[in-house]
Amino acid sequence: MEEDPLKIWQHIHGASVHFPLAMAVAALVARIAPTRILAEHRESFIRLCVIAGALISIPAVCSGLAAMNGWFGIEPWSAGRLVGHRNSGLIGSILLIMLAQLQVIVKEPPRWLTTLILLVSALAMGYAGFLGGYVARGY
């Protein structure tokens, strides 16, 4: 059975949503974990995770909006848990993108601010993933 090539957006969404969350969590753990593994390069690692996560969150958001709105031949999604899924995913992605911009503009942003933004971003994207399970499975 051949799959409609226009449904590639669903695969792009599924493939790209987990990476920004993983990068936000990795940066958050690197920020708050008292470890010597990244002692000399901790800030560089956090910056890299934030920028990579922010960049990959763009196709995740675009593909999610494409599927939700019924673009490209995909059947539009109905409301319900989808609204919370969309909103929490957008909040998490926007925060990660804002943090990436902050890290590029400001050489050393306050640690408490980056930690707070990472925490809220990871929680929002994690909650979006939780609701995504409901959306994908139709619960």
C-alpha positions, -999 to 999 in steps of 0.1 A, spaced: 0 0 0 15 34 -10 13 63 13 2 97 2 35 117 -2 18 148 11 15 132 45 52 136 48 44 164 72 31 140 97 65 121 96 85 154 98 64 164 128 69 131 145 106 130 138 113 166 147 93 171 180 115 150 202 148 166 195 141 202 208 127 186 240 158 165 244 181 195 238 162 216 264 164 188 290 201 182 283 209 219 286 188 221 318 206 191 333 239 205 324 229 238 340 218 224 373 237 191 377 268 194 399 291 174 376 327 177 366 322 161 332 314 194 314 333 216 339 353 236 313 328 235 285 295 236 303 284 270 289 294 260 254 274 228 257 243 246 270 246 272 242 249 245 216 219 225 229 197 256 230 206 268 195 202 233 180 169 227 198 156 261 187 165 255 151 149 220 150 118 233 168 110 254 137 101 224 115 84 208 144 61 238 148 55 243 111 47 207 105 23 206 134 5 237 122 4 223 87 -13 191 100 -36 209 124 -49 233 97 -55 206 71 -28 219 47 -12 198 21 -40 173 18 -40 163 55 -74 161 72 -78 189 97 -76 180 133 -105 186 156 -103 206 188 -102 191 223 -68 182 236 -52 194 204 -55 231 215 -35 224 247 -11 203 227 -6 231 202 -4 259 228 21 242 251 42 231 221 43 267 208 51 281 243 80 257 247 94 263 213 90 301 215 108 301 248 137 280 234 140 303 204 140 334 226 167 318 248 188 311 217 184 347 206 193 359 241 224 338 242 235 352 208 228 388 217 240 388 253 274 372 259 266 359 294 228 361 302 220 356 339 222 320 349 189 321 369 171 335 337 185 308 314 177 281 340 141 294 344 135 296 306 150 261 301 128 247 328 96 262 316 104 254 280 112 217 288 80 214 309 58 230 282 73 208 255 70 177 277 34 185 284 28 190 247 43 155 241 20 141 268 -10 156 251 4 145 217 0 109 228 -37 116 233 -40 134 200 -22 106 181 -40 78 197 -74 95 198 -80 91 236 
